[in-house]
Amino acid sequence: MPEICRFFGIIIRMFFDEHDPPHFHAEYQGNKAVFDFNGNIMKGSMKSKTATRLVREWIDLRLNELEEDWELARAGKEIKKIAPLE
């Protein structure tokens, strides 16, 4: 699963052969969660309110890039790295 971003110890990944609804996988300190593009956790838990808040902030800033990567992944094309929170 390609890594598309990393910030503050949070790793964001997206599969190439994913299913709807659009989502990505986030990992922080061994805890994993699947987020939709609205910031809802679909599966798992980050077990850190701060990490969850940071992921949601990142989504708000990078939604267009996430949507572009989702379409690339669905088409079987190479996805792009997305800028982290700073």
TAKAFEN-V829161 format. One record per residue. RES is the residue in one letter. SS is DSSP state (a for helix, b for strand, c for the rest). OMEGA is omega in whole degrees, -180 to 180 (none if undefined). Layout:
res=[RES,RES]
ss=[SS,SS]
omega=[OMEGA,OMEGA]
//
This chain:
res=[M,P,E,I,C,R,F,F,G,I,I,I,R,M,F,F,D,E,H,D,P,P,H,F,H,A,E,Y,Q,G,N,K,A,V,F,D,F,N,G,N,I,M,K,G,S,M,K,S,K,T,A,T,R,L,V,R,E,W,I,D,L,R,L,N,E,L,E,E,D,W,E,L,A,R,A,G,K,E,I,K,K,I,A,P,L,E]
ss=[c,b,b,b,b,b,b,c,c,b,b,b,b,b,c,c,c,c,c,c,c,c,b,b,b,b,b,b,c,c,b,b,b,b,b,b,c,c,c,c,b,b,b,b,c,c,c,c,a,a,a,a,a,a,a,a,a,a,a,a,a,a,a,a,a,a,a,a,a,a,a,a,a,a,c,c,c,c,c,c,c,c,c,c,c,c]
omega=[-177,175,179,-180,176,177,178,179,179,179,179,-180,176,177,176,-174,-175,-179,176,0,178,-178,175,-178,179,179,178,179,177,177,-176,177,175,-178,167,-175,173,180,177,175,-178,-176,176,-179,175,-178,176,179,-180,179,179,179,180,178,180,177,179,178,-179,-178,-170,-175,-179,179,177,180,177,179,179,-180,176,-180,-180,180,-180,-180,-180,179,-176,172,178,-178,179,167,179,none]
//
